[in-house]
Amino acid sequence: MVVGAFATGGFSNSPLMIASADNTAKESPMGIYGHLELVATDSEGNIIKYIQSDNTIVNIGENCVGELLFDVASDDATHQCTGTGITAGSHGSSTNGFTFIAVGDGGNGSSDDSVETNTALAGENSTGTMARQEDTSVGFTDSTGTSSSATVVVDGTFTSAGGVSTVDESGVFDASSSGNMLARQGFANIVLNAGDSLDVTWTFTIGS
């Protein structure tokens, strides 16, 4: 509360004018937070590697979310949603949302300091059973009176068929190819032999 006093006529008996301003801000924390879980199993279902990590929402993903919420067409070509991806602000024609999971072998693991500026995986696998997949049954939990956040779960399973596959990065996109990337995370190498599978689960928390 800021209070000020102004008296006319110097120090006379003129009435005081009192002004006040309420600058109290009401906080309602909201953000998108991510968690990545990877479970690699052999052909008999035995777990051969397990990794979990917080994931990074990349800049283009944050911009796409903002443009989608308010149907904004960004004037900055460097940061706007582009291609065949999510429909917002006169951008792409897709209505699938960020439901596509990709994996790759970019060789930079979790030490990539420029991950927030990335718009694609460093070495996405785009062929065969290791290619980008769509989760057609995304899990969603509402924010309620007893829960201050909503959660979204996007999941995909990749199987190595016909040789050794190395995976050290994953991302979530809004199209079956190209499109816009919401999040990316690098991690220690996961080596899959023929018949091995990798389940990739991205969990996004929206709210405090």
N, C-alpha and C positions, 0 to 999 in steps of 0.2 A: 504494500500500500504506500503510495507516494502522496504526501500532503503538502500543499503550498499555500501561503497567505499573501494577499496583496492588499495594501491599504492606500486609498486615494488621499491626496492632500497631505503627504508627509506623515507626521505622527499625530494628526488631528483625531477627532472622535468619529471620523467617517467609518461606516460599517466595513468589517473585514469580509473579503471574498475568499471562501475556502474551496479549493479544487482538489479532487482526489482521482486516482486511477488505480484500478485493480489489474496488476500485471501477473497474477497467479496463473501459471500454465497447468492445465490438466494433462497428465501423462497417460497415454494409452499405447504402450510399447507394441509395435508390430513389425515383424520382419519375416524373412523366409530362411529357415535354418535347415541344413541337410545332414543326413547320415547315410553312409554307404556300408553295406554288408556283402561280402563275397564268400561263397562256400564252394570249394572245388571238390568234386567226388570222382572216384574211379568208376569203371564200368560196372562194378558190383555194388556201388552205392556207398563205399567207404570214404569218409572225409579225408582228403589228402592235404588240404590247406584251407585256413579260415582267416579272413582279414576283415576288420571293421574300422571305419574311420569317418571323421566329419568330412563333408564334401564342400566344395567351393561353388557358390553361385557366381557365375561369371558376369562381367559387365553387360554383355549383349543380352543375357538372360534377364537381368534386372530391368534393362531398358524395355525389353519386350513385354514384361509383366506390366510396367507402367503404361505403355502404349495400348496394351490390351484392355486394361481396366478403364481407361478414359478415351478409347478409340482415337488415339492421337497418331498422326502421320508425322514422324520426326523429319525435320529439315536437314539433319546431320546425317549424311549418307554413311559415315563411319560407324555410327551407333544405332541405326534404325534396324528394325526387323525387315528382313529381305527374303527373296526367293519364294519357294513354294510353301513356306511354313505357315505359322499361325495367322488367323484372320484378325487383323486389327489395323485401324488407321489406313485402310486401303492397301494393305500389304497382301500377303499370299492368300491362296484359296482354301487352304487346309482348315478343317474344323476339328482336327484330332487332338489339339493341345500338345503339351509336352509329354507324350506317351511312348516315345521311341528310345530304346536303350542301345548304345553302341559300345563296343570294346575295341581295343587296339594295342599295338606294340610300338609306342612312340619312342621308347628308349630313354625317356627322361624321368620316369617314375614319379615319386612324390616330391622331388627336389626342384620342380619347375617353379621358379619364383614369379613367372609371368602368367600364371594360370588364370588370373582374373581377366586378363586381356585376350585370352584365347577365344576363338570363334569356332574351332573345330578340334578334333583329336589330332595328335601329332602323327599318328600312324594307324588310322582306323582300318579294321578288317572289314572289307565290303563284299566278300564273296562267301558262298557256301553256307554252312551251318553256323559260322562265326560272324555272319553279317548282321547288320542292325535289325532289331526286332521291335515290334509294337506290342505293348501290353493293352489288350482290349478290355480288361476288367480291372482297371485301376481302383485300388482301395482308398476310401475316403471316410474319415471320422470327423463329425461336426464339432465345432466349438460350441460348448453349452454353458449353462450356469455353473456347472461343477468343473468344467475344463476351459481354460482360457486360450486354447489354441486348437486349430484344425490340423489334421495330419493327412498326408497323401502318400500312398505307397505305390511305386512303379517297379515292376519285377520282370526279369527275363532270364531264360536259361539258354546257354550256348554249349554246344557239343562239338568236340574236336573229332572230325571224321576223316581219316585218311592220312594222318601225319601228326607231327608235334606242333602245337600252337602255343605261343608265348603271349601273355596278356599282362600289361602293366598300366592300363588306363581305361577309364570308362566315362561316358557322357550321356546326358539326356537331351533329346532333340524334339523338334515339333514336326518332323517330316521323315519319310522313309529314306530319303537321301538328301544331302545338303541341308537346307533349312537353317533354323536358328538353334543354338545350343543354350540350354538353361544352366547346366552345371557340368563340371568336369572334375575328375580326381585321378591323380596318379598314385601308384602303390608298388610295392615290391613285386618282382616277377612271379607270375603264376604260370607254371609249365603244365600244359595238358597234353597227354599222349592220346593216341587214337582211342576213342570210346569214352574218354574222360569228359565230365561236364562242369560248367561253371554257372552257378546261380548268382545273379546280380540283383540286389534289392536296394533301391533308392527310397529313402523315407524323408519327406519334406514336412517340416513343422511350420505352420503359418500362425504367427501370434507370439505372445510373450512366453 
